[in-house]
Amino acid sequence: MVSYLPEIRAGMALLLAFCAMVQDLRNFKIGNRQILVGLLGAAGCMAYEWMMGGVCAEQLTAGFSVLGVLYMVYLIGGIGAGDVKLLAVTGFIWGRPVWKITVLAFLIASGMGLAGILSGKLKKREMNVMNCTSVRLHVMHFGAAVFVAELVTGWLMFRKHSRK
């Protein structure tokens, strides 16, 4: 029996990232409703895999490890809470590829941020860092970087599989 679960997982993660990117571009925020829908989709995939005799430890480990690491980045003001939750849900959906997505998203965001600063189009906003001080920081849409990173990672993964 052929399983299309990897393709379903990739499609779910890309759809979630696209919706999150649109909401991030509109509101500078990724909503909890989208995160909840992503968690329900991840739970559905894990339940299906478990019923078919598979193990979901990879997805659970990836999701919780990304959540733990990126929460530290959030605490110092380096990333928004919605971005942390989005990447954690991506880990619950895709598993290990979330680390490639995370690193690639940070590289893409670095390029976007540098281009925005050099062009003068990246705006500064008042932010609370570690919930104690208010500073003006350059703020950008990290959701767009996550979406592009997922597109690239998915394309590379499935291109490799289609050549076999």
N, C-alpha and C positions, 0 to 999 in steps of 0.2 A: 504494500500500500504506500502510495506517495504522500508525503506530508508537505503541506504548503504553509506550515506554521512559521518558518523563518520569514517568508514573504508577508504573511499576515502581520507578524510582529513589526517588520520594517514599515509596512504601510500604516499601521496604527501609530507608530512613533513619529513618522513623518507628518501625518495628519495632525497629531497633537502639537508638534513643533510649529507647524504652519499656523495653526489657530493661535498658539501662544505668541508667535511673532506678530501677527496682525493685532492682537490685543496689546502687546507691548508697544508697538508703533503708535497705536491710538492713545493709550492711557499711561504709558510708562509703568505698566503693571501687568503681571500675569495672574489671572484670577484663580481662585481656589476651585471654582466649578470645573474648569478645564483640567486641573490637576486631579480632581476626584474622578472625572470621566476616564482619564488616563489610568488611574489606579484600578478602576473597575475593569477596564480592558485588559490590563496586566494580570489581574486576578483571574479573569476568564481564560486567558492563554495558559496561565499556570495550572488552572484546574483541568483544562483539556489535556495538557501535557502529562499531568499526574494520572489522569484516567487512562491514558494510552501507555502507561508504564514508565514514563520518563521521570526525571528528577528536576525540581525547580530550584535547587540550591544555588546554581550559578546566577540566576536572576535575583534571588533574594540577597545574596552576598554582594552582587554588583550594586544594587539599589541602595542598600544600607551603607556600604562603604563610601559611595559617592556622596550620600547624604551627610555622613560623618565628616568627611574631608572638606566638602564645600561649605558646611556649616561654620567651620573655622574661618574660612575666607569671608563669609557673610558677617561674622562678628567684627572683623576689622574694617568692614565697609567696602570690600572689594567686589561684591556681587550682591544682587538683590535676593530676597527670600523666595520670590517666584521663580527665579532662575535656578536656585538650589533645588526647589521642589520639582521643577521641570526635568532637570538632569537626573534626579533620583528616580522619578517615574520612568524616564528613558532607560535607566538601569534595570528597573523591575520588568520592563517590556523586553529589552534586547539582551541583557546580560553583559558579558565582558566587553563587547564593542563600545559600551558607554565610556570607557576610559579613553579610547581613541577619539570619540566624539568630544569629550570634555577637553582634552589637550588641543585638539584642532579648533574647537570653539574659542578657547583662550587665545590661540595664535591669530585666528581671524579677527577677533575682537581687538586685539592689539593693533593689527593693521588698520582696522576701521577707526580706532581711536586716534592713532597717529595721523592718519589722513584727515580726520575731523579737526584735530588741533592745528595742524599745519594750514588747513584751508580756512580756519576760523569759524567753521560751522558747528563745532561741538560746543554746546552750551554748558554753563556752570549752573549748578543748583545747590541750594542750601541742604545739607545732609547731616544727620546725626551719626557720628562714628562711635561705635561701642556704647551707644545710648548715653553718652555723657557730654560730648562736645559737639558744637555745631560748626561745620566747616563748609566752604564752598568747593565742590569737586566737579570735575568734568563727568557728565552722566551720558551714557549711551544705551542703545537698545541691544542688550546681550541676547535677547530672544532671536534676533536675526542671525547672529553668529552661530547659535545652536542649530537653527534650521539648516543653514548652509553646511555646517559640519556633519549633520545627519545625512544630508543629500550626498555629500562626497563619500562618507563612510559606507553608506548603503550601495552606492554605485560601485565602489571598489570591491566590496564584499561579493555582490552578485555578479560582477564582471568576472571575478576569479572563479566563482562556481560555474558560470556558464561555459567556461573554456574547458572544463573537465570532461 
